[in-house]
Amino acid sequence: MAKRQSLREFQQDLTRRLTEVKHSGRRSALLAVSAGSSNWLLDLSEAGEIIITPTLTPVPMTRDWFRGLANVRGNLYSVVDFAAYCGEGQTPMTGEARILLIGTKHGVNTALLVSRALGLRNPEDFDADDQTVDQRSWVSGAVRDSQNRLWRKLSVRPLLADSLFLDASLD
């Protein structure tokens, strides 16, 4: 049976591991998240901060994947439900749902709502999957882990520049 871990322990462990990666000589690390039924990897340098989902204020006349605005330490962030944006159903607002502040590094207050944050992964633990083709400009490839699970690589900058991502209003 898997060991249960409190949210505080998880956050402390993740903070410790992020600090270790930052100060180690490792070239890169990947942040793993799930959005709906899909697994995603982001380069840690692009990932941004992960926080517990705050109260979201809905915005009328927006697409179903635009979940609203969140106040994060006095700054407003637009929140996109990443599973819904990818064509899956809306992410349930459970205790595992997280907000990933992806735009801060790029000067944009944008966040992704994901089903779960799964922690850090080593790029060397994955094998390239050349059979999976994804035409979306912000998907930079696919890999498989040792259990043959498919993981897509999310490239933040192209996502933030995607014309659909930038247009949350209903037509």
Protein Blocks (a to p, Z undefined) as FASTA:
>chain_A
ZZdddfklmmmmmmmmmmmmmmmmbfbdcddddehjbccdddfklnopadddddddddeh
iafklnbjcdeehiacddddfklmnopacddddfkbccddfklmnopacddddfbdebjc
dfklpccdfkbccfbfklgbdcddfkopacddddfklmmmpmklmmmbcZZ
